[in-house]
Amino acid sequence: MFLEEATWRNRIFLGGAWTTGSGGWLNVREPATDAVLGQVGLATADDLATAAESAAQAQREWAATPHPRRAAVLRRAAQLWSEHAEEISWWNVREVGAVPAMAGFALHVAEQECYEAAALPSRPYGQLLSTEEPRLSMARRVPAGVVGVISPFNVPIILGIRSVAPALALGNAVILKPDPRTAVTGGVVLARVFEEAGLPPGVLQMLPGGADVGEAMVTHPLVRVISFTGSTAAGRRVGELAGRHLKRAHLELGGNSALVVLDDADVDEAAGLAAFGTFFHQGQICMTTGRHLVHERLYDDFVERLAAKAAALPVGDPAREEVALGPLIDAGQRDKVHGLVTSSVDAGARVAAGGDHDRLFYRATVLADVPPGAPAYTEEIFGPVAPVLRFSTVDEVVRLAAGSEYGLSLGIVTRDVLKGLELADRIPTGIVHINDQTVSDEANAPFGGVLASGTGARFGGAEANVDAFTETRWVTVRSQPPKYPF
């Protein structure tokens, strides 16, 4: 099997080989059943230092590899995602708790990320500059060196590969630190894909570990760029630490994205969009629709229809039954979600659907009449909860939608597309979808948020990837050395 456990059991991927980590090992658990699926090795800060040294050495030769050979590795990696889709999907469903549709989406995006990255090595890597001297003046893009990638538990394949693939394609070495809870899907799978694709040893290293390993990655002098995806609180710490060590940190953080339903919208279509935007993957997506802002003319009808959709969605083990929602990742996440629901009800919200759970299975929940200061409205829930508020004027909905510390994604539902675009211009977000919900991703599209959602579009699309994972170098060439006065 492609993911034969004997290869990686109790191991990390260090220096191009599967080896025992200094931090021992961790059980890989299935959130739906709490069954042990396998064991992965855990890294320490000492392992990170070893990885950085070997990655820096391997990177020099990889950067000098002719671009067709680098592109071929990325194309082969793309093929492997498709060839081993069934096995990888099994792990994604079991380890992450993803429903099969989510697992399939993740595999599709991973494949496309590798194909998109395969086009990067042959891109023009600089430009000629005007100069007042008798010389040739150029700006060149060169690999940053060693790139550190820290990925989260919720969509581990996508949130790892979208940095790993372009960074490798552009001639960098990569150290990947997946969340230990999803170290197989977010780490072992990526290491195996590129190992089988022919990536030279040491160019990609995979070290599951805790915050100590992440801190060691950010502070190590040989790791020049950090690509972090995770919570805003953790991202602030990463950004601060990276700033002290004078290195770039690309931060894709939390969200509390709004779906605005204007008074001319089709209410049934809007409720359908809202249900998918909030409940897909149990709401454990940074772009999840976290706030539903509905015009007062449609409000009661919208709440009724959304609540009916929520009540009809089956929740259960996605590996053993056909369900719309699987489990939340662990008890801590479940308790956080339920705490936000109950505290919002205490603040005056009304439960129109759901609001309860069985073990880690949280029912699709609709909260109506939510006060703007309620926790479920102001905070990122990261669970299947839809807070719904009413508004009466465009100025009011602008104030509500923009009145959040986050700025990731925005959906606007209206029959007047230009009206929707004009409204979007008044609300700061990194992503806008007119007549769609807030969750979407394509490998060739720039992705990122503003404000507390991160440092802008640092993922997706050739320009964003080149900016993220290369440095700009000024180069001049003269036919004869100049004469200076001394």
Disulfide bonds with the S-S distance in Angstrom:
none
